[in-house]
Amino acid sequence: MRGLLLALSVFVVVGAAQEISLEPIKPEILGSWAQVSLPLRLYPTLARPLRYEGPELATKLFGEIVLGEAKYAVLLGVSAQNVVALWVDFDGDARLTAAEELRGTRISGGLSWAFVLRARPEGAEVYDYPLLVLWPEGRGYVFLVGGAPRRSFFRGHQLVLVDGDLNGVFGTKGDFLGVDVDGDGQIYADPDGHEYFALFEAFTLGEESFKVREVSGDGRRIWLEKTAYVPPKAPLIPNSPAPDFSFRDFLSGRELSLASFRGKVVLLDFWATWCTPCMASLPGLKKIYEEFHVQGFEIVGVSLDENAEDLRRVLLEQGISWPVAFEGKRWDNSIAALYRVYQIPTSYLLDKNGLIRHRDLEGEELRKAVAELLGESTEKTAPSETLALPALPVKAEPILEVQIPTEAGVRRGEETSLSVRVVNLSPYLAEEIRFSVQGLPPGMEAKVPELFNLPAFGERTVRLVFSAEEVDPQAFPVQIRLSVEYHYCIDEACFQMAQEAKTVLVLGAAASGFVLPWWVLILLAAGVLATWFFAGRTLSFFSFFLCVLALAALGFGVYLGQARQAQRIAAVLCTSCVGIEEARSPKVELPSELRAAFSALPNPVHLVLFYTSWCRACPYAKALVAEIALANPKILVETVDADSQRERAEKAGVIINGKAVVPAILVQETGKVLFGTEDLAARLLSALREIP
């Protein structure tokens, strides 16, 4: 079989890279690492138009699965009889029909659905994408399980490509390779496995190292090129030697190494005082340590704490006497990096020969394993059977979205603030969120918010405060980096994450939002007086005056050295002119060909016309949509005063920079809004033809 697969693998040398063809493979053949699980939040409504054609539901929750350029709406529905079903818009027609209803399979704590979608990566071929949807019953989210793995053989070694971010496009940030580097026929590609490689990581076969140069969006081809030699990752699987390291015991100050405990059974325990599951496991570890320590059992703790006093306090309060390694670097701990620790608690149980025998045991399982290993002699060969590593339910991924303006302003000698919105996109609590700022020019400081937690699917707006006492104006504009660090826990595993956002600081402009300076207030006051003086004149003069006022604001602001702020003010003033038109006669003559076209429209339509009492062109728009409604009884027209129903107008997008832009017609089925009256009939016909 392997010879056949080798024959099917295609190698084409393009420059210094080798092109390899890959074929789909069922993840069950490879192992749990080949199936990635990510949460998908569900909402009471969908952001885009969607028509549901099914039985009455007591609860509706909507979501969207995006696979490249393909977008599939999903509906999780619960009937009054508590029957749960999932609808998927397989054909993408923005309609959920009875044929698209899926009945789930009952699993522990929820339901599951399995189906196949079509992924459409840009510039690549469309392909089948198997997915499993898991719903924890009663929750407002589901888990998507997939990855669409592709396999080939490279120089006799299995190579598997996985869509790790479940976006239907191979070659993006979260994707990874599983490579059988040791040629034993089994791939250990869990995130901490020695055969897991992010696409930017090199892997080594024998004496040569390779890296990915390019991946086709459909995952059918990958290009590899040679690179500088990279030492292979140390295997951390059962029966492999535990990598040695040296450390200073935190309490006693003794210089120790892992190898110095050879001849003893050792539990290597990665933990931290801020990790709730770690602290909960301490009493059980103490009991096992006290029972077996005199027989040759030792624990070596590796603390991922940052604060030495917190660690010292916990060790003394808990009466922990085993050695603990501490570097004060949290997840940048060198021993954690050596063992590729990406979650805590993580533990390895080593036998007397320093071989890894078990991982992540606890409670009675750990006690029994320690007793068995203590009964073995140092000459005894470790069992040849391979013990399976436990599979994690979810791959560790960043769970926060950090929203920051692309540009912000600071003033010399003043404190200015910048708003940052943080959104938790996951069903997990984000803990101890901390901010830091890099790249500030000399003479400038930043105050960051204190540590805080963010609940599942929660959001929070915080402020960064900048002070620029003595800065060089030539250093601006300058790009700064905002780093956000936090951790979150899934069941009994905790993960540390770091994300980064960038913005550009400009000297002399307002930060987030701006306060109108005195010169703008004077100009606006003059505008009010001029409008009052010319009351009763046509609005064309008012439109002309607003544009002149905008130009004056820009020119005067440049003169005062506040060009960027003046540009924003001028933009607001100019936007106020949009939609203000000359008065038009309410008499409408709908051409016969347009009348016939409107009459032929097959689907029911709901139009919402937004108007105001001061709008001179709105009567024409009202008359036009009335004529169109007469031509086709399926077209329903609703008129809304944008001033009196401002909230509804804002939701429809008719309020721009605080001003109602009318006349405006909202096509309810698509959400499209048409402004003004120029060629309105033709534009409206085109918009209605877009309705599926």
C-alpha positions in Angstrom: 0.0 0.0 0.0 2.8 2.4 0.9 4.5 1.6 -2.4 1.3 2.5 -4.3 1.0 5.8 -2.4 4.6 6.6 -3.1 4.0 6.0 -6.8 1.0 8.3 -6.7 3.0 11.1 -5.1 4.1 13.7 -7.7 7.3 15.6 -7.3 8.0 18.5 -9.6 11.1 20.7 -9.1 10.2 24.4 -9.5 13.3 26.4 -8.8 14.6 25.1 -5.4 11.1 23.8 -4.3 9.5 20.5 -4.7 5.8 20.2 -5.5 3.9 17.5 -3.7 0.4 16.3 -4.5 -1.8 15.4 -1.5 -5.0 13.4 -1.3 -7.9 13.6 1.2 -7.8 11.1 4.1 -10.2 10.3 6.8 -9.0 11.8 10.1 -10.0 8.6 12.0 -7.1 6.8 10.2 -4.6 9.4 11.5 -5.7 10.0 15.1 -7.5 12.7 17.1 -4.9 15.3 16.3 -6.2 15.4 12.7 -9.6 16.8 13.9 -9.6 20.4 15.1 -12.4 21.7 17.3 -13.3 25.4 17.4 -16.4 27.2 18.9 -18.9 29.0 16.8 -21.1 31.5 18.5 -24.9 31.6 17.7 -27.1 34.7 17.7 -30.8 35.4 17.8 -30.6 37.0 14.3 -28.3 36.8 11.3 -26.4 39.8 10.0 -27.6 39.2 6.5 -31.1 38.4 5.0 -32.2 34.8 5.5 -35.7 33.3 5.0 -36.7 30.4 7.2 -39.4 28.1 5.7 -40.2 25.5 8.3 -42.3 24.7 11.3 -42.8 27.2 14.2 -39.9 27.2 16.6 -39.8 28.3 20.2 -36.1 29.2 20.0 -33.9 30.2 17.0 -30.2 30.6 17.1 -28.3 31.6 13.9 -24.6 31.3 12.8 -22.5 31.2 9.7 -19.9 28.8 8.6 -17.3 30.4 6.3 -15.2 28.2 4.0 -13.2 30.5 1.7 -15.6 32.4 -0.4 -18.5 30.1 0.5 -20.8 31.2 3.4 -23.3 28.8 4.9 -26.0 30.1 7.2 -27.0 27.7 10.0 -30.0 27.7 12.3 -30.2 25.8 15.5 -33.9 25.5 16.3 -35.9 24.2 19.3 -39.6 23.5 18.9 -42.3 24.0 21.5 -42.1 20.2 22.0 -38.4 20.5 22.8 -37.3 18.9 19.6 -33.9 20.1 18.4 -32.8 20.3 14.8 -30.2 22.0 12.7 -30.8 23.7 9.4 -27.9 24.4 7.0 -28.3 26.6 3.8 -26.5 24.0 1.6 -27.4 25.7 -1.7 -26.6 29.2 -0.5 -29.9 30.7 -1.7 -30.6 32.5 1.6 -33.5 30.2 2.3 -33.8 27.4 4.9 -36.2 24.7 3.7 -37.4 21.4 5.0 -34.9 19.6 2.7 -32.1 21.4 4.6 -33.2 20.2 8.0 -30.8 17.8 9.9 -31.8 15.6 12.9 -29.0 15.2 15.4 -27.5 12.2 17.2 -27.7 12.3 21.0 -24.3 12.4 22.6 -23.2 12.9 26.3 -24.4 16.4 27.2 -25.7 17.4 23.8 -26.3 16.6 20.2 -24.1 16.1 17.1 -24.6 16.5 13.3 -22.3 15.4 10.5 -22.5 16.7 7.0 -20.3 17.8 4.0 -20.1 21.3 2.7 -18.2 22.7 -0.4 -15.2 24.9 0.4 -14.4 27.6 -2.2 -10.9 29.0 -1.6 -10.1 32.0 -3.8 -8.0 31.1 -6.8 -8.2 27.3 -6.2 -10.6 24.4 -6.9 -13.8 23.8 -5.0 -13.6 20.7 -2.7 -15.7 18.7 -0.2 -15.3 19.7 3.4 -16.6 17.2 6.0 -17.8 18.8 9.3 -19.1 17.6 12.6 -21.2 20.1 14.7 -21.4 19.5 18.4 -24.0 21.4 20.6 -23.5 21.4 24.3 -27.2 21.4 25.2 -28.6 24.7 26.4 -25.6 26.7 25.3 -25.5 29.6 22.8 -22.7 28.1 20.8 -21.7 25.0 19.0 -18.3 23.4 18.3 -17.2 22.8 14.7 -15.0 19.7 14.3 -13.0 19.2 11.1 -9.8 20.0 9.3 -10.1 18.2 6.0 -6.7 16.5 6.3 -4.7 15.7 3.1 -1.8 13.2 3.0 1.1 12.3 0.9 4.6 10.7 1.3 7.8 12.7 1.1 11.1 10.8 1.0 9.3 7.8 2.4 7.8 9.7 5.4 4.1 10.4 5.8 3.2 14.1 5.5 -0.3 15.4 6.4 -1.7 18.9 5.9 -4.6 20.0 8.2 -6.8 23.1 7.9 -6.2 24.0 11.6 -8.4 27.2 11.6 -11.4 25.5 9.9 -11.7 28.3 7.3 -11.7 26.1 4.2 -8.5 27.7 2.9 -5.2 25.9 3.3 -2.0 27.8 3.9 -3.4 30.3 6.4 -2.1 31.1 9.9 -3.7 28.2 11.9 -2.9 25.4 9.5 -0.2 22.8 10.3 1.7 19.8 9.2 2.0 16.4 10.8 5.2 14.7 9.6 6.3 11.2 10.5 9.9 12.3 11.1 11.0 9.1 12.8 9.4 6.9 10.2 7.7 4.6 12.7 4.4 4.8 10.8 2.6 6.8 13.4 2.4 10.6 13.6 2.4 12.4 17.0 1.0 15.8 15.9 -0.9 17.1 18.9 0.1 20.7 19.4 2.9 19.7 21.8 3.9 16.6 19.7 7.4 16.3 18.2 5.8 15.7 14.8 3.6 18.8 14.8 4.8 21.7 12.7 3.2 25.1 12.1 3.6 26.1 8.5 6.4 28.5 9.3 8.4 25.8 11.2 11.1 23.7 9.5 11.1 19.9 10.0 14.1 17.6 9.7 14.4 14.2 8.0 17.8 12.6 8.6 20.4 15.3 8.0 18.3 17.6 6.0 15.7 20.2 7.0 12.7 21.5 4.9 10.2 24.3 5.2 7.0 25.1 3.4 7.3 27.7 0.6 3.7 27.6 -0.7 0.4 25.8 -0.2 -2.5 25.8 -2.7 -5.8 27.0 -1.2 -7.5 23.7 -1.8 -4.7 21.7 -0.1 -4.1 19.6 -3.1 -0.5 20.8 -3.5 2.3 21.9 -1.3 5.8 23.2 -2.2 8.7 22.3 0.1 12.3 23.7 -0.1 15.5 22.9 1.8 16.5 25.2 4.6 19.3 25.4 7.2 19.6 22.4 9.5 17.2 22.5 12.4 17.7 20.0 15.3 14.7 17.6 15.5 12.2 18.1 18.3 12.7 15.8 21.2 9.9 13.1 21.4 7.8 13.4 24.5 5.9 10.2 23.9 6.0 7.2 26.3 9.2 5.3 26.4 11.3 8.3 25.2 14.1 9.8 27.3 13.0 12.9 29.2 15.1 15.9 28.0 17.5 16.9 30.7 17.8 20.4 32.2 19.4 22.2 35.1 17.7 24.6 37.6 18.0 26.3 40.9 15.6 25.1 43.6 13.4 28.1 44.5 13.4 27.7 48.3 16.8 26.1 49.0 18.9 27.7 46.3 20.5 24.3 45.4 21.7 23.7 41.9 20.0 20.6 40.5 19.3 18.8 37.3 16.7 16.3 36.1 19.5 13.8 35.5 20.5 14.1 39.2 17.3 12.2 40.1 18.2 9.2 38.0 17.3 6.0 39.9 14.1 7.6 41.3 10.6 7.7 40.0 10.0 11.4 39.1 6.9 13.4 38.5 7.7 16.5 36.4 4.9 18.9 37.2 4.3 22.1 35.2 2.0 24.4 37.2 1.3 28.0 38.5 -0.3 29.5 41.5 -2.8 31.4 39.3 -3.9 28.1 37.7 -7.1 27.0 39.4 -6.9 23.3 38.4 -3.2 23.2 39.5 -4.0 24.5 42.9 -6.9 22.0 43.3 -4.5 19.1 42.5 -1.9 20.1 45.2 -3.6 18.2 48.2 -3.7 15.0 46.2 0.0 15.4 45.1 1.1 16.0 48.7 -0.6 12.7 49.8 1.1 10.7 47.1 4.5 12.4 47.8 4.2 11.7 51.6 3.3 8.1 50.9 6.1 7.2 48.4 8.9 9.7 48.9 10.9 7.5 51.3 10.6 4.7 48.7 12.3 6.8 46.0 9.5 9.0 44.6 10.3 12.6 43.8 8.4 15.5 42.4 10.1 18.3 40.4 7.8 21.3 40.0 8.2 23.9 37.2 6.4 27.1 38.2 5.1 29.3 35.4 4.5 32.1 37.9 5.7 35.6 37.4 5.6 36.9 41.0 8.1 35.2 43.3 6.3 36.3 46.5 3.1 34.7 45.4 4.9 31.5 44.8 6.8 31.6 48.1 3.6 32.2 50.0 1.8 29.2 48.4 4.8 26.9 48.9 5.0 27.8 52.6 1.3 27.7 53.2 0.9 24.3 51.5 4.0 22.9 53.1 5.5 21.9 49.8 9.0 20.5 50.2 9.9 19.1 46.8 12.2 21.1 44.5 10.6 23.8 42.3 12.1 25.5 39.3 11.2 29.2 38.9 12.3 31.7 36.3 9.6 34.4 36.7 8.8 34.4 33.0 5.4 32.8 32.9 5.0 31.0 29.6 8.5 32.1 28.4 9.9 29.6 30.9 12.8 27.7 29.2 11.9 24.3 30.7 8.3 24.8 29.5 9.6 25.6 26.0 11.9 22.5 26.1 8.8 20.3 26.9 6.5 22.3 24.5 4.1 23.0 27.3 1.1 25.0 26.0 -1.3 24.2 28.8 -1.2 23.6 32.5 -1.4 21.5 34.5 0.9 19.3 32.5 2.9 16.4 34.0 5.2 13.6 33.0 5.9 10.5 35.1 9.4 9.2 34.6 10.7 5.8 35.6 14.1 5.2 37.3 15.9 5.2 34.0 14.6 8.7 33.1 12.2 7.5 30.5 8.7 9.0 30.1 6.2 6.4 31.0 2.9 8.3 31.6 1.5 11.8 31.1 -1.1 13.8 32.9 -2.1 11.2 35.4 -3.8 12.3 38.6 -5.6 10.9 41.6 -5.7 7.1 42.0 -4.3 6.5 38.5 -1.2 8.4 39.4 -0.8 6.6 42.8 -1.0 3.2 41.1 1.5 4.2 38.4 4.0 5.4 41.0 3.7 2.2 43.0 4.2 0.1 39.9 7.3 2.0 38.7 8.8 1.9 42.2 8.6 -1.9 42.0 10.7 -2.0 38.8 14.4 -2.3 38.9 16.7 0.2 37.1 17.8 -2.7 34.8 14.3 -3.5 33.7 13.5 -2.6 30.1 10.5 -0.4 29.7 7.4 -2.0 28.1 7.5 -1.9 24.3 3.8 -1.0 23.9 3.0 2.6 23.2 0.6 4.3 25.6 -1.8 6.7 23.9 -1.6 10.4 24.7 -4.8 11.9 25.9 -6.6 14.0 23.3 -7.6 17.5 24.1 -11.2 18.5 23.4 -10.3 21.8 21.8 -7.1 23.2 20.2 -5.6 26.1 22.0 -6.4 29.3 20.0 -6.5 33.0 20.8 -10.1 33.8 22.0 -10.0 37.6 22.1 -10.6 40.2 19.4 -8.8 43.5 20.0 -10.3 46.5 18.2 -8.1 49.6 18.1 -8.2 52.6 15.7 -5.7 52.5 12.9 -4.6 56.0 13.7 -4.7 58.0 16.9 -3.4 61.4 18.0 -1.5 62.8 20.9 -0.7 66.4 22.0 2.6 67.5 23.5 2.3 68.4 27.1 -1.1 66.9 27.5 -2.6 63.5 28.5 -4.7 61.9 25.7 -6.6 58.6 25.8 -7.2 55.9 23.3 -10.2 53.6 23.5 -9.6 49.8 23.0 -12.5 47.4 22.6 -11.8 43.8 23.7 -14.3 41.1 22.7 -14.3 37.5 24.0 -15.3 35.3 21.0 -15.3 32.1 23.0 -17.4 30.3 25.6 -14.4 30.5 28.1 -13.5 33.0 30.7 -10.4 35.1 29.7 -8.4 35.7 32.9 -5.8 38.2 33.9 -5.9 40.3 30.7 -2.9 42.6 30.7 -1.8 45.2 28.3 1.7 46.5 27.3 2.8 49.0 24.7 5.9 48.7 22.6 7.5 51.2 20.1 6.8 54.4 21.9 9.3 57.2 21.0 11.6 58.7 23.7 9.9 61.1 26.1 6.5 59.4 25.8 4.8 57.2 28.3 1.7 55.0 28.3 -0.6 54.1 31.2 -2.3 50.7 30.7 -5.5 49.4 32.5 -5.2 47.1 35.5 -5.6 43.4 35.1 -9.2 42.3 34.5 -11.2 39.2 33.5 -13.6 39.0 30.6 -16.5 36.4 30.7 -17.6 34.2 27.9 -18.7 36.2 24.8 -18.3 39.4 26.8 -16.8 42.6 25.7 -15.2 45.6 27.4 -13.8 49.0 26.4 -10.7 50.2 28.2 -8.6 53.3 27.8 -4.9 53.7 27.2 -3.6 57.1 28.5 -0.6 58.6 26.7 1.5 61.5 27.9 4.1 63.3 25.7 6.0 65.8 27.7 9.2 66.2 25.7 9.1 64.4 22.4 10.8 65.0 19.1 8.1 66.0 16.5 10.3 64.3 13.9 9.6 61.0 15.5 5.9 61.2 14.4 4.0 59.6 12.9 5.1 56.4 14.7 3.7 52.9 14.7 3.2 51.3 18.1 2.3 47.8 19.1 -0.3 46.9 21.8 0.3 43.5 23.3 -2.5 41.7 25.1 -1.6 38.7 27.3 -4.1 36.5 29.1 -4.9 32.9 29.9 -8.1 30.8 29.8 -9.0 27.3 31.0 -10.9 24.5 29.4 -12.0 21.9 31.9 -8.8 21.0 33.7 -6.3 22.6 31.2 -5.2 26.2 31.2 -3.7 28.0 28.2 -1.6 31.2 28.0 -2.1 33.5 25.0 -0.6 36.6 23.6 -2.1 38.8 20.8 -0.9 42.0 19.2 -2.6 45.0 17.6 -1.0 48.0 15.9 -1.9 51.7 15.5 -0.2 54.8 14.3 0.3 57.8 16.7 0.2 61.3 15.1 1.4 64.4 17.0 -1.0 67.3 17.1 -4.3 65.4 16.3 -7.0 64.4 18.7 -7.0 60.8 20.0 -10.2 58.8 19.9 -12.9 61.2 19.0 -12.3 65.0 19.1 -13.6 68.1 20.9 -14.6 71.0 18.7 -12.1 73.9 19.1 -13.2 77.5 19.4 -12.6 78.4 15.8 -15.0 75.7 14.6 -17.7 76.8 17.1 -17.4 80.3 15.6 -17.9 79.0 12.1 -20.8 76.9 13.1 -22.4 79.9 14.9 -22.0 81.9 11.7 -23.7 79.1 9.8 -26.7 79.1 12.1 -27.1 82.8 11.7 -26.8 82.6 7.9 -29.3 79.8 7.8 -31.8 81.8 9.9 -31.3 84.9 7.7 -31.9 83.0 4.5 -34.9 81.0 5.9 -37.4 80.3 3.2 -34.9 80.2 0.4 -34.3 77.0 -1.5 -32.0 74.4 0.0 -29.5 74.7 -2.8 -28.1 77.8 -1.0 -27.8 75.8 2.2 -26.0 73.0 0.5 -23.6 75.5 -1.1 -23.1 77.2 2.3 -22.2 73.9 4.0 -19.6 73.2 1.4 -18.1 76.7 1.8 -18.1 76.2 5.6 -16.3 72.9 5.2 -13.6 74.4 3.0 -13.2 77.3 5.5 -12.9 74.8 8.4 -10.2 72.9 6.5 -8.2 76.1 5.6 -8.4 77.7 9.0 -7.4 74.4 10.7 -4.4 74.1 8.4 -3.4 77.6 9.3 -3.6 76.8 13.0 -1.5 73.6 12.5 -4.5 71.2 13.2 -4.8 69.8 9.7 -5.9 66.3 10.6 -8.7 67.5 12.9 -9.8 70.0 10.4 -10.0 67.3 7.7 -12.4 65.3 10.0 -14.5 68.3 10.7 -14.7 69.2 7.0 -15.7 65.6 6.2 -18.6 65.8 8.7 -19.8 69.1 7.2 -19.6 67.7 3.7 -21.4 64.5 4.6 -24.2 66.7 5.8 -24.8 67.8 2.2 -25.5 64.2 1.0 -29.1 63.5 0.2 -30.2 67.2 0.3 -31.7 67.8 -3.1 -33.8 70.5 -4.9 -37.5 70.3 -4.4 -39.1 68.0 -7.1 -42.6 67.9 -8.2 -44.5 65.0 -6.6 -46.0 64.2 -10.0 -44.6 60.9 -11.2 -44.8 59.4 -14.7 -43.5 55.8 -14.5 -42.4 54.7 -18.0 -44.4 51.8 -19.3 -41.3 49.5 -19.6 -40.4 50.1 -16.0 -44.0 49.7 -14.9 -44.1 46.3 -16.7 -40.8 45.3 -15.1 -42.0 46.1 -11.6 -45.3 44.3 -12.3 -43.4 41.1 -13.3 -41.4 40.8 -10.1 -42.5 37.4 -8.5 -41.5 37.8 -4.9 -43.2 39.7 -2.1 -41.2 42.9 -1.2 -41.2 45.2 1.8 -39.9 48.7 1.1 -39.4 51.3 3.9 -39.2 54.9 2.8 -37.5 57.2 5.3 -38.4 60.9 5.0 -38.5 64.1 7.1 -40.7 67.2 7.2 -38.0 69.4 5.9 -37.0 67.2 2.9 -38.0 68.9 -0.3 -37.5 65.8 -2.5 -39.3 63.3 -0.3 -42.8 63.9 -1.7 -41.5 62.8 -5.1 -40.0 59.6 -3.6 -43.3 58.9 -1.8 -45.2 59.3 -5.1 -42.8 57.1 -7.0 -43.0 54.2 -4.6 -46.8 54.5 -4.4 -46.9 54.2 -8.2 -44.6 51.1 -8.1 -46.8 49.5 -5.4 -49.9 50.1 -7.6 -48.0 48.3 -10.5 -47.4 45.2 -8.3 -49.6 44.4 -5.2 -46.8 42.2 -3.9 -44.8 45.3 -3.1 -45.6 46.7 0.3 -44.5 50.3 1.1 -44.0 51.7 4.6 -43.2 55.3 5.3 -41.1 56.3 8.3 -40.3 59.8 9.6 -36.5 59.6 10.2 -36.7 62.4 12.8 -39.4 61.0 15.0 -38.2 57.3 14.6 -34.5 58.1 14.8 -33.5 54.7 16.4 -35.0 52.8 13.5 -33.4 55.2 11.0 -30.0 54.7 12.7 -30.4 50.9 12.5 -31.1 51.2 8.8 -28.1 53.3 8.2 -30.0 56.4 7.2 -28.4 58.6 10.0 -24.9 59.6 8.9 -22.7 61.6 11.2 -25.8 62.5 13.3 -27.9 63.7 10.3 -30.8 62.1 8.5 -29.9 61.6 4.9 -33.2 61.5 3.0 -35.1 60.4 1.0 -33.8 56.9 1.6 -35.5 53.6 0.7 -34.6 50.4 2.6 -35.2 47.0 0.8 -36.1 45.0 3.9 -35.3 41.6 2.3 -31.7 42.5 1.5 -30.9 45.4 3.8 -29.9 47.6 0.8 -30.5 51.3 1.1 -31.0 53.7 -1.8 -30.5 57.4 -1.3 -31.7 60.4 -3.3 -34.1 60.5 -6.3 -31.8 60.6 -9.2 -32.7 57.6 -11.5 -34.5 56.2 -8.4 -36.9 54.0 -10.3 -34.2 52.2 -12.3 -32.0 51.8 -9.2 -34.9 50.4 -7.2 -35.8 47.9 -9.9 -32.2 46.7 -10.0 -32.2 46.3 -6.2 -35.4 44.3 -6.2 -34.1 42.0 -8.8 -31.3 41.1 -6.4 -33.8 39.5 -4.0 -33.4 35.7 -4.1 
